[in-house]
Amino acid sequence: MRPLTEEETRVMFEKIAKYIGENLQLLVDRPDGTYCFRLHNDRVYYVSEKILKLAANISGDKLVSLGTCFGKFTKTHKFRLHITALDYLAPYAKYKVWIKPGAEQSFLYGNHVLKSGLGRITENTCQYQGVVVYSMADVPLTRPPWRSCLPWESTGMVGR
């Protein structure tokens, strides 16, 4: 397990900044301690420094994971967020979309959401902006790549 290089850190922070913007600093400097990002087998883990020091005694080939997996780097060195990062991204999300209960189950099975299935959207959500999708009960569901939905009719496809 090693620290991220400058290039890896830049790529990862650019991806996370699409969803939480300038709140990125709040992930590292938390009131309950200092957290950091570490790379292990092309996966980025979010772990507290206290736990990281305790895990220093374990050899790298025996270590399976440590902390929360935030995402992974692909073979082309692009960063892909994992669903496990959602609990940390959702409280700081700049743009949010709420889905009605009728469209929620269909969305979770991988189908598109029609505009009629949207409950509400945060204001000033731009086209192709990273959003966090919530149920109407404010439970974060996922963070998909999103498309513009404002000028479409009620049966238009919004995103998947």
C-alpha positions in Angstrom: 0.0 0.0 0.0 1.5 3.3 -1.1 0.6 6.9 -1.3 -0.8 8.2 -4.6 1.6 9.9 -7.0 0.9 13.5 -8.0 -0.7 12.5 -11.3 -2.9 9.9 -9.6 -4.0 12.4 -7.0 -4.8 15.0 -9.6 -6.9 12.5 -11.7 -8.8 11.2 -8.6 -9.4 14.7 -7.1 -10.8 15.9 -10.5 -13.3 13.1 -10.5 -14.4 13.6 -6.9 -14.6 17.4 -7.5 -17.3 16.8 -10.1 -19.5 15.6 -7.4 -18.6 17.6 -4.2 -16.7 20.6 -5.6 -14.7 22.6 -3.2 -15.8 20.4 -0.3 -12.9 18.1 -1.2 -10.8 19.4 1.6 -13.5 18.2 4.1 -12.7 14.6 3.2 -9.1 14.8 4.2 -9.3 17.1 7.3 -12.1 15.7 9.3 -13.0 16.6 12.9 -12.6 13.0 14.0 -9.0 12.7 12.7 -6.9 13.0 9.6 -7.7 10.7 6.7 -5.7 9.9 3.6 -5.9 8.0 0.3 -3.7 5.0 -0.4 -3.3 2.9 -3.5 -3.3 -0.9 -3.3 -3.7 -3.2 -6.4 -5.0 -0.2 -8.5 -7.7 0.5 -6.0 -7.8 3.7 -3.9 -8.6 3.3 -0.2 -9.8 6.1 2.1 -8.4 5.3 5.6 -7.6 7.1 8.8 -4.0 7.7 9.6 -4.4 5.9 13.0 -5.5 2.7 11.2 -2.8 3.1 8.6 -0.1 3.1 11.2 -1.5 0.0 12.8 -1.5 -1.8 9.4 2.1 -0.9 8.7 3.1 -4.3 10.2 1.2 -6.3 7.6 3.1 -7.1 4.4 1.6 -5.8 1.1 1.0 -9.2 -0.4 -0.9 -10.4 2.6 -3.1 -7.2 2.8 -6.4 -7.6 1.1 -7.9 -4.1 1.8 -7.8 -1.3 4.3 -10.4 1.3 4.9 -13.1 2.1 2.4 -12.5 1.5 -1.3 -13.2 4.8 -3.1 -12.5 3.6 -6.6 -10.0 2.2 -8.9 -7.7 3.2 -11.7 -8.3 1.5 -15.0 -5.6 0.2 -17.3 -5.7 3.5 -19.2 -5.1 5.4 -15.9 -8.7 6.8 -15.6 -10.3 6.8 -12.2 -13.7 5.2 -11.6 -15.6 5.8 -8.4 -17.1 2.8 -6.6 -20.5 2.7 -4.9 -18.7 2.3 -1.5 -17.6 6.0 -1.8 -21.2 7.1 -1.8 -21.5 7.4 1.9 -18.6 9.9 2.0 -19.6 11.9 -1.1 -23.4 12.2 -0.5 -23.2 14.7 2.5 -21.0 17.1 0.5 -22.7 16.7 -3.0 -23.3 20.0 -4.8 -25.9 18.7 -7.2 -28.6 16.3 -6.1 -31.5 14.6 -7.9 -34.4 13.0 -6.0 -36.3 10.1 -7.7 -40.0 9.3 -7.0 -40.7 5.9 -5.4 -42.3 4.5 -8.6 -39.1 5.1 -10.6 -36.7 4.2 -7.8 -36.8 0.4 -8.2 -36.5 0.5 -12.0 -33.5 2.8 -11.7 -31.8 0.5 -9.2 -32.1 -2.3 -11.7 -30.2 -0.3 -14.3 -33.0 1.2 -16.3 -33.2 4.8 -17.4 -35.2 7.4 -15.5 -37.9 9.4 -17.3 -38.4 13.0 -16.4 -41.7 12.1 -15.0 -39.9 10.0 -12.4 -37.9 12.9 -11.0 -39.1 14.3 -7.7 -36.8 17.4 -7.7 -33.4 18.6 -8.8 -31.1 21.1 -7.1 -31.0 24.5 -8.9 -28.4 25.4 -11.4 -27.5 21.7 -12.2 -25.6 21.9 -15.5 -25.6 19.5 -18.4 -23.1 16.6 -17.8 -22.7 17.6 -14.2 -21.9 14.9 -11.6 -24.9 14.4 -9.4 -25.8 12.2 -6.5 -29.2 10.4 -6.8 -31.4 10.2 -3.8 -34.7 8.5 -3.0 -37.5 10.8 -1.9 -36.7 9.7 1.7 -33.2 11.3 1.3 -31.4 8.0 1.0 -28.4 8.2 -1.4 -28.8 5.6 -4.2 -25.9 6.2 -6.6 -23.9 8.8 -8.5 -24.3 8.2 -12.2 -23.0 10.3 -15.1 -26.0 12.5 -15.8 -27.4 14.3 -18.8 -29.4 17.5 -19.1 -33.1 16.9 -18.4 -34.6 20.4 -18.1 -35.8 21.1 -21.7 -37.4 17.7 -22.3 -41.0 16.6 -22.3 -42.3 14.5 -19.4 -41.7 11.2 -21.2 -38.1 12.0 -22.2 -35.2 9.9 -20.9 -33.1 11.6 -18.2 -30.3 9.3 -17.3 -29.1 5.9 -16.2 
